[in-house]
Amino acid sequence: MQVLIADNVSRKCDAVLNAHGIQTVRAVGIPREELLETLPNYEGMIVRSAVTVDRGMIEAMPRMLAIGRAGAGVDNIDVVAATERGIVVMNTPGGNTISAAEHTLAMLMSLLRKVPAANASLRRGEWDRKTFVGTELFGKRVGVLGLGRIGREVAARIASFQAHVVGYDPVLSPDAVRALGLEPTTFQEMVESCQIITIHIPLTASTRGLIGEAELARMPHGSFIINCARGGIVDESALLGALNTGQIAGAALDVFSSEPVAFPSALIDHPNVVATPHVAASTHEAQERVAVDIAVQMAEFFEGRGARGVVNANGMEDSLMSAARPTMHAARLLGELLAQLGGPDSHTFNLTVHGTDATQIMQGLEAALLAGILRQRLSGVVNEINAARLAADAGITLQAVGEGEHPRYQMLISGTVEGLNGQPPHHAAVTLFGRNDVRLVMVDGLWLDIVPSGVMVMLRGADRPGVLAAIGGTFAERSINISDVSLGRRDGSDDALTVIRIDGDLPAETLAELSNIPMVQKVKVVRMP
């Protein structure tokens, strides 16, 4: 077994792999053409962030079994291409945690005590004690936005300063936040009450520009912002404006919306900004830690002792449970549907599996359902291997039970998401027609039959003459094509659910028109893969 180390990784990585009888070859800084020529010789590859492992490179890896990233981010690796070829991609998300947390505290204290400006003044030969009057962290209300590994470490360190720490994470329930020893809050409450906010959430479509002009204006006058997570979460133009007016007293930034930063930069040049060039995770210890971690993980994988830190699922499914893939896919789709029916704050789910063959892979189906739920909520790669851990981190609970054959179907996977604030739970069930055809066959106790894919419009109401015609007419007037439709009706009642698949998305104005149709009580749009 041979592993190619193609990036500047600590030599301790080689030592660990060699101790397990795995040969290592270093090819750091060589031209891409030379790298492509040597790739066919290796079963494993380890990189950091300097080497881009794209589809073309992956297609030149006929023997490759695993690609390891010594660090957290895998945006320099084409995970989809690797998965298609059955190559496991693994990373070491915990290796940089302490370094990133410590850098956040260093930035925070430097900002509050004006350390960089005071140091620069002294180096200019000035003895100025009046200009650099700072602010204590003691007693301040500090909001930690994002409570993953780094956010939790930051919260613990800030608490040691006897600050009042509150936490919010969009994927954690209040009880899960309390279990971390923190006072839970909402995003809006954090913005309106915290004198300091430190950011530790990923950059996604929903978090880009999360803290903009409106949020900065609602913060207490003279507040502080720290961002050592990802650039783009804070609107930099709005932040500069708030700094200029004094609404925000200072900002500590290690990340920016565009990197490297284009100079000159009015934001970086602002006297109340402390800035570093994305170095939060750059320490000798972190670099050694991730090198050792990825070597241990790869050795375990090659020796058949597990696959820790794997970020892609399909490669593992192909090798370990290829016969179960259609059933796993059905459970995953059910999870995506339940997550949308319950909403982003729902955290309690139930799974019931009917059928002898399906109940034999209960653990896999639980993981697949959780992966579907989490794919509606998290950025990055979510799969059956890491779903249980991610769900636990998010405070999501799942109770699962296996049953015998269902009266209607040989195999049936049904799930429930508990309602919030007194709302009733939602139920749904899927099955397989043949070997691979997933069908949605029940929603909230009403039986139907439709393929769960694309944009699906669910209309709950009374099944009366003219209702379905009015619904279809609304789509026709908007030139929206209906690709499939199924109606489920409760026995002895006109209570019905119509599920319609459409081509393209549903405009907001059409949604409003559908909601106003007589006898239509509720309209829900879900978007499936």
N, C-alpha and C positions, 0 to 999 in steps of 0.2 A: 504494500500500500504506500503510495507516494502523495504528498501534499505540496502544492506550490504556494509559497508565500510571496505574493506579488506586491506587497505594500510594506511600508516601514513600520513593522510590528516588533515589539520587544523580543529579544533573543530567548527569553524565557518560554516563548511559544514553541520554538524548536525543541527546547530541552524537554518539555512535557511530552510532545509527540514522539520524540526519539525514545523516551523512556518506555513508551508503549509499543515500540517496535515499528513505528511509522516513520518512513524517511521523509525528510524535508529538503526542498530546494528553494533557494531565494532567487527571485528575478525582480528586483526592485528598481524602478526607473528605466526599464528597457523600453524601446519603441514598441508600439502596439503590434506591428507586423511580426516582430520577433516573439512577442508574447503569444500571438495566435499560432505560431509554428510549434511552440512547445506545449500548448494546452492539451493536445491529445494524449500526452504521457501520464496524466495525473487523475487520481480518483478524488482528490480534495483540493480546495483552493481557499486561501485566507487573504482578506483585504481589509483595509481601513476605508478611508473616504477618497483617497487620491486616485484610485483606479476605478474606472467605470466598467462594470461587467454588463455589457449590453447584449441584445439578442444575437448579434453577429458573433460575439465572443462565446456565448453559450452554445451556439450551434457548432463551434469548433471544439467541443468537449465530449467526445463520444464515450469516454470512460468515467466522466465526472459523476460522483455520487452526492457530494455535499460542498456547498460554498459557505464559508464562515465569514461573518463581518465582526471584526474586533471593535465593537462599539454598538450603539443602539440603532441609528438610522440605516435603512437599507435602500434609500432612494437612489443610490448609485448602482444598484443591482436590479436587473430586469427580473423581478420575482415571477411574473406571469410566464415569461419564456422559460425560466428554470423549472417551474412547476409543470409546464407542458412536456418537458423532457424528463420528468421524474427526478429532478435534482432537488435535494433538500437545501433550503436556505435557512441558516441559523444566525442569531445575533446574541449579544451580551448586554441586554438593556440595563442591568443593575450595576455594571462596572463603573459607570461614570457618575453614579448617584451622589456620592459623598463630595466629589470634587465640584459638581454643579451646585450642590447645596451650599458648600462653603464659599464659593464665589458669589453666590447670591447675598450671603451675609456680609461678605467683604464689600460688595457694591452698596448695600444698604447702609452700612456704617460709614463708608466713605462719603456717601451722599449726605447723610444727616450731620456729620461732623465736618464737612467741607474739606476733607483731607487732601484731595488732589490740588485744589486751588491754594490751600495754605502752604503745601509743599512747594508749588511753583513760585509763590510769592517769596518764600524764604530763600529759594535758589537764586532769585533775582537780587538778593541782598537786602530784602525788606524785612523789618521786624514789626509786623502788623498784627496785633492781637485783637483789635476791635472789629475788623472786617469779617473775621471768620468765626463768629459766634454760631454755634451749632444747635442741634435739637436732640433731646434724649429719646431713646427708644422706650425706656421705662414708662409703663402706664399707658402707652399709646394703643389705640384700637387698630389692629393690623389684620387685614384680610388676605388669606392665602387662597388664591383662585386656581384651583386644580390640586387634587390631593393624591396624585400618583406617588411613586417612590420619592422623587425629588421634593415635591410639595410637602410630603409628610416630614422629611428630614428638615426642611426649612422651618416648618411650623414648630418642631421640637426645639430647634435652636433659638428661634425668636422668643419662645415661651420662657427660655432660661434667662432672658433679659427682664422678666416680669412684665412683659407686654400682655395686653388682652388680645389673644389670638382667636379669630373666627375663621371658619373654612367653608368653602363651597366647591363642589365638583358636579358638573352636569350629569354625570353617570352614577353618583352616589346618593343613596337615600339619606335623610337626616339621621336615622338610626346608625347607618354605616359610618357617618361622620362622627357621631358620638362615641362609637366603638373605638375610634382613633384617639379619643381623649380630647376632642375639639368641640367647640360650640358651633353647631350648624347655623348657617344663614342662607339667604337667597342672594342671587347676583345683585338684584336691585338694592336690597338692604345693605350689602357690602359697599356698593358704590356710594350710597347716601350717608353711610355712617363711619366708614373707615378712614383714618387719617393717612394710612399707608396701605397700598395694595401691591402684592408681589405675585407675579403671573407664572403659572406652571401648568398650562394646558397646551395641547397640541394645536397647530394651525390647521383648521379645516374650513370648509365653505361656510360653516355656521359661526366660526370664531374669528374669521378674518374681519378686522374692523370692529370687533366686539366692544372695545373701549374707544368711542369716538367723541365727537364734540358734545353730544347730549350727555353722555355718561361723565365726562370730565367736568361739565358744568354743574352736575348734581353732587359731585364730591365736596366734602367740607373745604372751605377756602384754605389754601396753603397746604394741600395734601401732597403726598409723594407717590410716585409710580416706579416700580422696579420690574423690568422685563429681561429675564435671562432664559426665556423659553424659546419662542420663535418670533421673528419679525413679522409684522403685518397684523398681529392681534390688536395692537394699539395703532390708531390712525395717527401717523407721524405729523401730518399737517395740523391736525386738531391739537395734538400735544404741544407743538411749537407755539400755536396761538395761545393755549392755556398757560404756558410758561411765560410768554410775553406779558400777559395781563396779571400774572401773579396768582391766578386761580390754582395752578399747580406750582408748588414751591420748588420742586426738583424732580428729576427723573434719572434713574440709573439704568443704562441700556447696554446689553451685551449682544443683542441681535437687532437686525434691521430688515425692513421690507425688501430691500435689494442689497445683496452682498456680492462682492465688496462694495462698500459705500462709495458713491460718486462725490468727489471733493471739488470745491469746498462744500461743506454741509452746514447749513444754518442751525440745524438741530444739534449736531455734535459740538459746534462752536459756541452754543449757548452757555453762559456762565453757570447756569444752574443744572447742567447735565454732566453726569459722570458716564463715560462711555469706554467700552473695551471691544476689541475686534473678534467677537464670538469665540471666546477662550474659556468659557465656564468649565468645560470638561477637560481642559488641557493641563494636566499635572502628570508628573512622572509616575505617581502611584496609580492613577487611573489608567494610564497607558499600559503599565505592567499588569494591572488587574484584568483588563479586557483581553490582553494577550494570553494570559494563563487560562482565563475562563473559556475562551473559544477553543483553545487547544484541548482542554479537558472534555468539553462538549463533543468535539469532533472525534476524540479517541473513544468516548463512550458509544458514539453512533457507529463507528467502524467495528467496534467489538460487539455490537448487538446488545448493548446494555441500556438503551434508551435514546431519546432524541430531545434533549432539553434545548429551549430557546429556538425551536423551529417556528418560522413565521409563515410558512406555506403548508397548506393541508393536503392538496391533491396528490403530491408525490408520495406521502405516507399512505393515503387511501389506496392508491394504485398497488402498492407493494404489500400492504397489510390486510386490506379488506375490499378488494376490487369487486367481489360478488355482492357486497352490501352497498355499493355506491348509489344505486337508484333509491333505495330506502333512506339512506343518509341524506340524499338530495331532497327527498320529500320532507323529512324532518326539518331540514334547514329552511326550506320555503315556508313551512308552518311557523317557524320562529320569526321570520321576517314579517309575516302577516300579523301574528299576535302582537309583536312590538308596535306595529302601526295602529292596531285596534285599541291597545291599552294606552298608548301615548308615551312620551319620553320619561315620565316620572313613575311609570309602573315598574315594580321590582319583584312581584311575587307571581310565579308561574307554576303550572302543573302540567304533567305529561302522562298520558295513558296510552299504552301500546297494546293492540290486540293482534294476535297471530303468533304461531309457534316460532316461525323463522325470525320474525322481527324482535320478539322478546329475547332472543339469544344474543342480540347486539344492543341491549338496553343502554350500556354505558356509551357506546358510540352515538346512539340516537339522542341521548341527553346532551352530549357535546355538540351534535349537529344543531339541535334546537337552540341551544345557547349561542352558538355561532351565528345563527340567523338573527336572533334578537340583537346581539351586539353589533352586527354589521349595519344595523339601522342607527347605531348610536356612536360608534367609535370610528376614528380615522385609522388609517394604516391597515395592515393585514390582520384579519381575525379568522381563525380557523379552529377545527375540532381539537387540535392539540393544545392550544392556549386558551380555549373558550372557558373552561372551568375556572382557571386562575383569574382571568379577566372578569368573569361574572362575580367571583367572590370579592374581588377588589371593588366592584361597583355596587356591592350590596344586593345583588340579584340572587334570589333563592328559587330553587326548582325542586319540586317533589315529583318523583316518577314512580309509576307502577306498571307492571306487565300483567296482562289479562289473556284469557283464552280467545278463541275466534269470536269475532263480532257477528251478531245476527245478520247484518247486512253485507259485510265484507270479510273476506278471508284475512286481510290485513288492513288495519286502520290505525292511524296515528292521530290522536286528538290532544288538544292542549287548551289550557285555560289561563287567562291573565286576569288577576284580581282587579276589581275596580277601585278607584280612589275617591275619597271624600264622599262616601256613601253611594257611589255609582255602582251599578251591577257589574259582575264580571262578564268577560267576553269569551266565547268558546268557538273553536274551529277544528276541523278534522280534514285530513288528506288521506289518500290511498293511492295505490298503483294500479293502472289498467295495463295488463301485460307485464312486461319487465321494467319499462322505463317511463311510461306515460303517467306523470303525476296529475292527480285531479283533486281539486277542492270540492268536498262533498257535503260539508256542513258548516254553517256559521250561525252561532247563537241559537242552536236547536232546530234550525230550519235546513232540511236536506235539499241539496242541489247537485249540480255536476258541471264543473267548468275548469279549464286549465288555468292555474294560478301564475300568470305571467303578464308582464307589461302593466299598463295603467288599467286599474279595475275600479269601476264606480259602483258602490253599494248603496242601494236605495231601500230604506225600510218604510213600510206603510201598509195601507189597505189595498188588497187586490180587488179592484172594482172595474167595471167596464170603462174603457177610455183612458185609464191611468197609464198603461204600458204604451198606448198610442201617443199620449202626450209626451212621455219620456222620449220615445223614438223621434217624435216630431221636433223636439228641442235639439237633439243631436243633428238631425237633418238640416235644420235651419242654420246651424253653425258649421255645416259641412264637415262634421265629425263622423268618421266611419265607425260603425259598430262591427267588431270582428267576431264577437261571441256573446251569448247571453244565456243566463240560467235563472229560473225563478223557483224559489222554495216557499211553500205555504204550509202553515200549521193546520193540522187536521181539525175540521169542524170550526174553522175560523177564517176570516179574511186577512189575518195577520200574515204578511208576506215580506220576503226579501228578494229583490231583483239585483243580480250581479251582472254588470255589463263590462266587457273588455272593449277598449277603443284603440284606434290607431292614433298615436301622438298623445299629447298631454291634454288636460282639461283646463281651459281658461277659467279664471275666477268668476267672470260674469256668467258663464254657462253654469257653473256650480250654483250660483245664486238663483238662476232661473229654474234649475231643477228643484231646488229647495222650496220654491214658491208654488210648485205644482200641487193642486188639491189632492189630498190623501197621501202625499209623500211627507212623512214625519221627520226623516233624517237622511242625510246624504253623507257618505264617507268615501274619500278617494284613497286608495292604496296603490303603491307603486312597487311592483315586483320585478325581480331580475328578468 
